Amino acid sequence: MPRIQNPAPHAARDLPIRSLAKAVTWRVSGSVATAFLVYLATGAIHVALAIGGLEVIVKMGLYYVHERVWERIDLGRVARSERKVS
C-alpha cells in the first residue's frame, strides 16, 4: 500500500483534517459492522440501516472531539528530534 506523504514531516501536531479523516474512516467501518449485526439479529434491513446511520453520525462526532482533546495532551509524545534512528 503506498504511503501518503506528510507535507510537514517535522510537525509534532496533527491538523484537525487528519482527526476528521480518521473519524470518518473508523466510524464508517464500525457502523457497517453494527448494521450487519443488527440485520443478523432482527432480519429487518430498515432497522439495521437506521441504527447504522444514526450511529455513524453520533459516534463520528464523539470521536472527533476525543481526538482533538487528545491532540492537546502530550502524554506519550516524543519530539521528532528526540526519536532514535535505528
URBEL-V871753 format. One line per field, one symbol per residue. psi: psi as a letter, one per 30 degrees, with the letter a starting at -180 (. if undefined). A space follows every 50 residues. Layout:
psi=???
This chain:
psi=kkkkkkfiffkfkkleeeeeeeeeeeeeeeeeeeeeeeeeefgjeeeeee eeeeeeeefeeeeeeeeeefffkfkgkkkeffkkk.
